[in-house]
């Protein structure tokens, strides 16, 4: 239910408000392997209302660092295509752990080798913004990752990974959300550069949690 509630907030923000992508193309393979949190508002005697969400993607990742100036878009001519089936979204092969010596692009803040987690899909309903909910979600996810018993999940050790996770965390931040992530302790990686996703400028930011 937590995941479904998170999706309801994500749909309201990313699909209806920002119109970045239709809901049919909003789900991805990372949703099945991620850890999800949802913020709720509850009045005594009433049902809880989901108002914010975030997800944590463990190591390894399906894609490497985006190239500066690249465009990662779902072409609008494909927006009307039917949604992928649950099997296509949630039962794809897991990403492959890097082989010995295999590197990603080196940036100012990442050596291209160290294991890292990714936070993303951070969103809060418009009427609830400005109340610290986004920062609460960021800190909740980071606090979970820091716990000794959860580090193996962040490193993908439960899936056969052998690399240690040392607390490194990446976000692909929308340019308009930069200050939100900065308040959460994240720093822009100038070496990672900027790119476009869903016609919105993004940049890479890191934090060691």
Phi, psi and omega in degrees: 000325178303315180295317179297321178293321176298320179297324180296323178287316179300319179296317181297321184274303188282328184264313185274315184279302183281332183057041180286324182197145177291156183301331180298335181246010184277323178290145176220176184296334179292335181301324183289331185254003182269166172255132189241143174232144177231134175266139183236152168246130183228128171260146181306128177080004181238164179290150176287143180247122177289130184231351180202161183203158175203157174225155178239122179258121181283166173289146358272186184237154181291326185236157176272180181302135177298151176279143178304134179081002182282163180238115179251087189236152164266111183307135184299334178293346179262356183298332183275358179292150179300151178295150175292151179289162178302323180296319180293327183275315192257354182236030175282164178296146178290154177298153184270134176293140179303139176281164180306127178086351181281129185239154168270180175295131180280134178237184180293336186239005178217131183279002179084358184236317187302138178293141178214153173262166178232131169262146181191184182054031177289126180202149177223137178303143189308316184288352181250006181284159180082013181242013177082011184290320179299315180295323177299318179295317179300311183292325179296315180294318180293321179296321177298316182296327182290336183299135186307317183289347182261348183298327180293328177289322178297326181275355184073020181296329179291347180252009177105004179288148182246352183277142179278139173266125186251022173099003183283134184225134181243146168231143168263094190268135169297143184302327180287345180257009184304314183295326178299314180290326177297321176296335177273008176094007182271147183237137180292135175263099182298332180287339179282332177078184179243159181206173182249133171229127180053040179063022178238132180290134180235158174216158181268137179223144184236155171207142172259116189269000000 
